[in-house]
């Protein structure tokens, strides 16, 4: 009987460690903007930082692909990222070479979310250019974003 009681307690303990019941303020901000955005555009990025001022850049990264998402695709992206942010991430790297970006349009302007699945971190830029600290990110949403990006040709090859 004691063994039957220990198993549910062990499962609850493991879930308590993995789930993030008290997300950080930057993570909460990203979750809120993601939920309230009226339009999401998916952007493929070259990981290198570009120092030149250029309106074709996404922040300081060169855009390699750009794709406006349908309502259904936006829902898929929101769900995938919300799932990633629901869990704690214990292992993050230091590289931050984002290859994915999201342009999130809301009533307060366009936010840019840079995502690096190599180091499991993301960074949010507000419409006024301010950015939040790097926020841990799970990696399961990478498959969703890659699938959507692969449905659009690289920039420069479009007709």
Secondary structure, DSSP 4 states (H G I P E B T S, - for coil): -HHHHHHHHHHHHHHHHHB-SS--HHHHHHHHHHHH-SEEEEEEEEEEE--S--TTSBTTEEEEEEEEPPHHHHHHHHHHHHHHHHB------S-----EEEEEEETTEEEEEEEETTTTEEEEE-TTS-BPPPEE--STHHHHHHHHHTTSPPTTS--
